[in-house]
Amino acid sequence: MSENEPVAAAQTPDGYLEFLKERRAEILGRVKDAADRAGRSVDEVSALAVSKTVDVPAVRLAWEAGWRAFGENRPQELRRKVTGCAAFPEMADARFDMIGNLQTNKINQVIEAEPTLVHSVSSLHLATAISRRAESHGVTLPILLEVNVSGEESKSGFSPEEAAASVDEVLALPALDLRGLMTMAPAGDRDAARRTFSGLRELAERLRAATGLPLDTLSCGMSDDFPIAVEEGATLLRLGRVVFDPGHAPA
Ligand SMILES: *Cc1c(COP(=O)(O)O)cnc(C)c1O
């Protein structure tokens, strides 16, 4: 079989659905293997299909292939996907999370899309602004604190020390419900990825001890590093290309 064959077969909607199903089975197999290696139950791990690079019809097909949780990184795109998928009544069980950088002037758009979880609360300033807007919409938003564990300058988020120092202030914000932590690992460096994910887990343990809260959602692991994330304690993977792109097989 030529290497391009799956890519070619995925050009039609039927072919693409078949591809999405096979790829999903392959991904779930890798998650299971990684959980086994770490002595974890696979039931502790779930995954978002990050749909930012595809359109509503592909999200609908991904739902048909078995995906139930989706992630978007831009407020407008989140709204477009939520609205578009609302046209399919069978998709009422789908959840949409906000995973990307958030500017204060876009908060209302995000709240109006009613995301299940906002992963990317990257500063106390942002947390305060989101809580204020959520309060005026009469809702409580489940959130994660985004932590820059690796310390790369290009990444946003609390430093681990800032997160520990700010957690009480975040918990005092009336319209936020803190569920855990999120991070992104440096690309292309497996050892650095592992240190990033284990650092996130250790920070969560520290915050649990300090607050007495479960803080049991650890959002980490993307297309190229998700098996390592599972080994290091991830509970919610964010998978984009590996779900939707026939040319991007799991490593
Ligand atoms: C795009 C994106 C992902 C998924 O990335 P892949 O490498 O394609 O799996 C995960 N998290 C965030 C915040 C993203 O923007």
The ligand as an SDF file (V2000), in Angstrom:
LIG
                    3D

 15 15  0  0  0  0  0  0  0  0999 V2000
   -4.1040   23.3280   18.3060 C   0  0  0  0  0  0  0  0  0  0  0  0
   -4.0440   23.0700   19.7480 C   0  0  0  0  0  0  0  0  0  0  0  0
   -3.9470   21.7580   20.2400 C   0  0  0  0  0  0  0  0  0  0  0  0
   -3.8450   20.5390   19.3310 C   0  0  0  0  0  0  0  0  0  0  0  0
   -2.6250   20.5280   18.6690 O   0  0  0  0  0  0  0  0  0  0  0  0
   -2.1390   19.2590   17.8260 P   0  0  0  0  0  0  0  0  0  0  0  0
   -0.6600   19.2760   17.9360 O   0  0  0  0  0  0  0  0  0  0  0  0
   -2.6470   19.4570   16.4430 O   0  0  0  0  0  0  0  0  0  0  0  0
   -2.7220   18.0460   18.4720 O   0  0  0  0  0  0  0  0  0  0  0  0
   -3.9210   21.5810   21.6140 C   0  0  0  0  0  0  0  0  0  0  0  0
   -3.9780   22.6270   22.4660 N   0  0  0  0  0  0  0  0  0  0  0  0
   -4.0730   23.9020   22.0320 C   0  0  0  0  0  0  0  0  0  0  0  0
   -4.1400   25.0030   23.0260 C   0  0  0  0  0  0  0  0  0  0  0  0
   -4.1040   24.1670   20.6650 C   0  0  0  0  0  0  0  0  0  0  0  0
   -4.1930   25.4410   20.2370 O   0  0  0  0  0  0  0  0  0  0  0  0
  1  2  1  0
  2  3  1  0
  2 14  2  0
  3  4  1  0
  3 10  2  0
  4  5  1  0
  5  6  1  0
  6  7  2  0
  6  8  1  0
  6  9  1  0
 10 11  1  0
 11 12  2  0
 12 13  1  0
 12 14  1  0
 14 15  1  0
M  END
$$$$
